[in-house]
């Protein structure tokens, strides 16, 4: 496995996990009331549809990362297998060798340590297989296409959050272990729906005041 291939995997996967956190945080925000007239605003069809879209994004992106499918290129199962079975290029081996000199840093000091963490996270995914299966069923029957008689899987935002945190932890463990660099996914304010709700609240309040 080459350094370029691994860097590309981390770059593309970071976009997916960022997408997940934006969607999770915005979906959660829709259950809070911070401004005047929020209930009236969020009752508009746009926001009801947007909540559906956020669940669509969460479901599809979690399937990409956590469901072992030949159709998913940026997938943890495939990455685990490649890191376990493929030879690492000279630059990656040098990075891991150099990590032995670093103190107070969560890096891999040798390949066996990396494989140990891969095995740990593989078991973590296995432990969450039931809820992952529900997300796969939702993706296959409700979002990819609507099957006749398809039923909701009774998933919650907490279910989604638990899996998203797992994805973040796997990503930062592997990227940090090799490249000694972490990615902060949880800060999504620049994409927050709160701005829209605030502006709509101000506009609605002003309109009511003028009546």
WOCORQUI-V688446 format. One record per residue. N is the residue number from 0. RES is the residue in one small letter. PSI is psi in degrees with one decimal (* if undefined). OMEGA is omega as a letter, one per 40 degrees, with the letter a starting at -180 (NA if undefined). NEAR is the number of other ideal C-beta (glycine too) atoms within 8 Angstrom. Layout:
BEGIN
n=N res=RES psi=PSI omega=OMEGA near=NEAR
n=N res=RES psi=PSI omega=OMEGA near=NEAR
END
This chain:
BEGIN
n=0 res=x psi=132.9 omega=a near=10
n=1 res=x psi=159.3 omega=i near=7
n=2 res=x psi=-41.0 omega=a near=8
n=3 res=x psi=-41.6 omega=i near=6
n=4 res=x psi=-43.2 omega=a near=8
n=5 res=x psi=-40.8 omega=i near=11
n=6 res=x psi=-39.8 omega=i near=8
n=7 res=x psi=-41.5 omega=i near=8
n=8 res=x psi=-45.4 omega=a near=10
n=9 res=x psi=-38.2 omega=a near=12
n=10 res=x psi=-46.2 omega=a near=8
n=11 res=x psi=-37.9 omega=a near=9
n=12 res=x psi=-33.6 omega=i near=11
n=13 res=x psi=-37.2 omega=i near=11
n=14 res=x psi=-40.0 omega=a near=8
n=15 res=x psi=-45.6 omega=a near=12
n=16 res=x psi=-37.3 omega=i near=16
n=17 res=x psi=-43.3 omega=i near=10
n=18 res=x psi=-41.3 omega=i near=10
n=19 res=x psi=-44.8 omega=a near=16
n=20 res=x psi=-38.4 omega=i near=13
n=21 res=x psi=-46.6 omega=a near=10
n=22 res=x psi=-43.4 omega=i near=13
n=23 res=x psi=-47.8 omega=a near=14
n=24 res=x psi=-38.3 omega=i near=11
n=25 res=x psi=-37.5 omega=i near=14
n=26 res=x psi=-41.8 omega=i near=14
n=27 res=x psi=-37.7 omega=a near=9
n=28 res=x psi=-30.4 omega=a near=11
n=29 res=x psi=-12.8 omega=i near=11
n=30 res=x psi=-1.9 omega=i near=5
n=31 res=x psi=151.0 omega=i near=6
n=32 res=x psi=114.6 omega=a near=5
n=33 res=x psi=-25.1 omega=a near=7
n=34 res=x psi=167.4 omega=i near=9
n=35 res=x psi=144.2 omega=i near=6
n=36 res=x psi=19.0 omega=a near=11
n=37 res=x psi=-41.4 omega=i near=11
n=38 res=x psi=-41.8 omega=i near=7
n=39 res=x psi=-42.7 omega=a near=7
n=40 res=x psi=-47.4 omega=a near=12
n=41 res=x psi=-9.6 omega=i near=10
n=42 res=x psi=-8.7 omega=i near=7
n=43 res=x psi=145.0 omega=a near=7
n=44 res=x psi=-29.2 omega=i near=5
n=45 res=x psi=-46.5 omega=a near=6
n=46 res=x psi=-34.2 omega=i near=11
n=47 res=x psi=-39.9 omega=i near=10
n=48 res=x psi=-36.5 omega=i near=8
n=49 res=x psi=-38.4 omega=i near=11
n=50 res=x psi=-40.4 omega=i near=10
n=51 res=x psi=-43.1 omega=a near=8
n=52 res=x psi=-37.9 omega=i near=8
n=53 res=x psi=-41.3 omega=i near=12
n=54 res=x psi=-36.2 omega=i near=10
n=55 res=x psi=-49.9 omega=a near=9
n=56 res=x psi=-48.4 omega=a near=11
n=57 res=x psi=-46.0 omega=a near=14
n=58 res=x psi=-47.2 omega=a near=13
n=59 res=x psi=-43.8 omega=a near=11
n=60 res=x psi=-37.0 omega=i near=13
n=61 res=x psi=-37.3 omega=i near=16
n=62 res=x psi=-40.0 omega=i near=13
n=63 res=x psi=-41.7 omega=a near=11
n=64 res=x psi=-34.0 omega=a near=14
n=65 res=x psi=-14.3 omega=i near=14
n=66 res=x psi=126.3 omega=a near=13
n=67 res=x psi=98.1 omega=a near=6
n=68 res=x psi=142.8 omega=i near=7
n=69 res=x psi=-16.2 omega=a near=3
n=70 res=x psi=-8.9 omega=a near=3
n=71 res=x psi=112.1 omega=a near=12
n=72 res=x psi=-47.3 omega=a near=4
n=73 res=x psi=85.7 omega=a near=9
n=74 res=x psi=136.5 omega=a near=13
n=75 res=x psi=-38.0 omega=a near=11
n=76 res=x psi=-44.0 omega=a near=9
n=77 res=x psi=-38.5 omega=i near=10
n=78 res=x psi=-44.4 omega=i near=10
n=79 res=x psi=-47.7 omega=a near=11
n=80 res=x psi=-41.5 omega=a near=8
n=81 res=x psi=-41.5 omega=i near=9
n=82 res=x psi=-28.3 omega=i near=13
n=83 res=x psi=-37.1 omega=a near=8
n=84 res=x psi=-24.1 omega=a near=5
n=85 res=x psi=148.7 omega=i near=7
n=86 res=x psi=138.0 omega=i near=4
n=87 res=x psi=144.0 omega=a near=9
n=88 res=x psi=169.2 omega=a near=9
n=89 res=x psi=-37.1 omega=a near=5
n=90 res=x psi=-41.5 omega=i near=7
n=91 res=x psi=-40.9 omega=i near=13
n=92 res=x psi=-37.5 omega=i near=9
n=93 res=x psi=-40.4 omega=i near=8
n=94 res=x psi=-45.3 omega=a near=10
n=95 res=x psi=-38.8 omega=i near=14
n=96 res=x psi=-40.4 omega=i near=7
n=97 res=x psi=-25.6 omega=a near=8
n=98 res=x psi=-22.9 omega=i near=13
n=99 res=x psi=-22.5 omega=a near=7
n=100 res=x psi=-5.8 omega=a near=4
n=101 res=x psi=134.4 omega=i near=9
n=102 res=x psi=153.5 omega=i near=3
n=103 res=x psi=40.5 omega=i near=3
n=104 res=x psi=138.6 omega=a near=7
n=105 res=x psi=66.9 omega=a near=5
n=106 res=x psi=161.7 omega=i near=10
n=107 res=x psi=127.7 omega=i near=11
n=108 res=x psi=-11.7 omega=i near=7
n=109 res=x psi=168.6 omega=a near=8
n=110 res=x psi=-38.9 omega=i near=8
n=111 res=x psi=-36.2 omega=i near=6
n=112 res=x psi=-40.0 omega=i near=10
n=113 res=x psi=-43.5 omega=a near=14
n=114 res=x psi=-32.1 omega=i near=10
n=115 res=x psi=-42.4 omega=i near=8
n=116 res=x psi=-35.8 omega=i near=12
n=117 res=x psi=-44.3 omega=i near=12
n=118 res=x psi=-39.6 omega=i near=8
n=119 res=x psi=-47.4 omega=a near=8
n=120 res=x psi=-30.7 omega=i near=14
n=121 res=x psi=-40.5 omega=i near=9
n=122 res=x psi=-35.4 omega=i near=8
n=123 res=x psi=-41.2 omega=i near=10
n=124 res=x psi=-42.7 omega=i near=13
n=125 res=x psi=-39.8 omega=i near=7
n=126 res=x psi=-22.2 omega=i near=6
n=127 res=x psi=21.5 omega=a near=11
n=128 res=x psi=-33.0 omega=a near=8
n=129 res=x psi=-46.0 omega=i near=6
n=130 res=x psi=-34.0 omega=i near=11
n=131 res=x psi=-40.1 omega=i near=13
n=132 res=x psi=-38.2 omega=i near=8
n=133 res=x psi=-40.9 omega=i near=12
n=134 res=x psi=-37.1 omega=i near=18
n=135 res=x psi=-42.9 omega=i near=10
n=136 res=x psi=-42.3 omega=i near=9
n=137 res=x psi=-43.4 omega=i near=13
n=138 res=x psi=-45.4 omega=a near=13
n=139 res=x psi=-34.5 omega=a near=8
n=140 res=x psi=-20.6 omega=a near=11
n=141 res=x psi=-32.0 omega=a near=10
n=142 res=x psi=-46.4 omega=i near=8
n=143 res=x psi=-43.1 omega=i near=6
n=144 res=x psi=156.1 omega=a near=5
n=145 res=x psi=106.7 omega=i near=6
n=146 res=x psi=143.7 omega=i near=8
n=147 res=x psi=127.5 omega=i near=4
n=148 res=x psi=7.7 omega=i near=4
n=149 res=x psi=140.8 omega=a near=7
n=150 res=x psi=143.5 omega=i near=5
n=151 res=x psi=150.1 omega=a near=6
n=152 res=x psi=10.4 omega=i near=8
n=153 res=x psi=39.9 omega=i near=5
n=154 res=x psi=150.2 omega=i near=10
n=155 res=x psi=166.2 omega=i near=6
n=156 res=x psi=-28.6 omega=i near=8
n=157 res=x psi=-38.5 omega=i near=6
n=158 res=x psi=-45.8 omega=a near=11
n=159 res=x psi=-44.6 omega=a near=15
n=160 res=x psi=-41.7 omega=i near=9
n=161 res=x psi=-41.4 omega=a near=10
n=162 res=x psi=-36.7 omega=i near=14
n=163 res=x psi=-40.5 omega=i near=14
n=164 res=x psi=-40.9 omega=i near=8
n=165 res=x psi=-44.4 omega=i near=13
n=166 res=x psi=-43.8 omega=i near=14
n=167 res=x psi=-44.3 omega=a near=12
n=168 res=x psi=-41.4 omega=i near=9
n=169 res=x psi=-47.8 omega=a near=11
n=170 res=x psi=-52.6 omega=a near=13
n=171 res=x psi=-29.7 omega=i near=10
n=172 res=x psi=-47.3 omega=a near=11
n=173 res=x psi=-46.4 omega=i near=14
n=174 res=x psi=-43.4 omega=i near=12
n=175 res=x psi=-35.6 omega=a near=12
n=176 res=x psi=-31.5 omega=a near=12
n=177 res=x psi=-50.5 omega=a near=13
n=178 res=x psi=-2.1 omega=i near=7
n=179 res=x psi=48.2 omega=i near=8
n=180 res=x psi=133.7 omega=i near=6
n=181 res=x psi=161.5 omega=a near=6
n=182 res=x psi=128.7 omega=i near=9
n=183 res=x psi=104.3 omega=a near=5
n=184 res=x psi=-21.6 omega=a near=11
n=185 res=x psi=-17.1 omega=a near=7
n=186 res=x psi=95.9 omega=a near=5
n=187 res=x psi=23.2 omega=a near=12
n=188 res=x psi=-33.2 omega=a near=6
n=189 res=x psi=-17.8 omega=i near=4
n=190 res=x psi=16.3 omega=a near=6
n=191 res=x psi=138.3 omega=i near=10
n=192 res=x psi=-11.4 omega=i near=9
n=193 res=x psi=-37.9 omega=i near=9
n=194 res=x psi=-44.0 omega=a near=7
n=195 res=x psi=-44.4 omega=a near=7
n=196 res=x psi=-38.8 omega=i near=14
n=197 res=x psi=-45.8 omega=a near=10
n=198 res=x psi=-39.4 omega=i near=8
n=199 res=x psi=-36.8 omega=i near=10
n=200 res=x psi=-44.3 omega=i near=13
n=201 res=x psi=-42.1 omega=i near=9
n=202 res=x psi=-42.2 omega=i near=8
n=203 res=x psi=-42.1 omega=i near=12
n=204 res=x psi=-42.1 omega=i near=10
n=205 res=x psi=-39.6 omega=i near=8
n=206 res=x psi=-42.4 omega=i near=8
n=207 res=x psi=-34.7 omega=a near=8
n=208 res=x psi=-33.3 omega=a near=6
n=209 res=x psi=-11.6 omega=a near=5
n=210 res=x psi=* omega=NA near=4
END
